[in-house]
């Protein structure tokens, strides 16, 4: 698990301690798997759009700010679709 990504998602959830890191790590892995299932091949943990997608997934799945959970879920789904359709994310890079 990328500790920098974990810290970013923890911060996005407004959590200042590490007691929930195991649960947050599970949310991150679940988000990455969901992106892969949807056709996102390139999941670079330093990419701002990938970080944003994982953050939205975590906020939605964790019930962060309960009144906004559905909005976070919709935002995640729209971003996931955009990533899955974008050539930079849905194809293996040739180097």
Secondary structure, 3 states (H helix, E strand, C coil): CCHHHHHHHHHHCCCCCCCCHHHHHHHHHHHHHHHHHCCCCCCCCCCHHHHHHHHHHHHHHHCCCHHHHHHHHHHHHHHHHHHHHCHHHHCCCCC
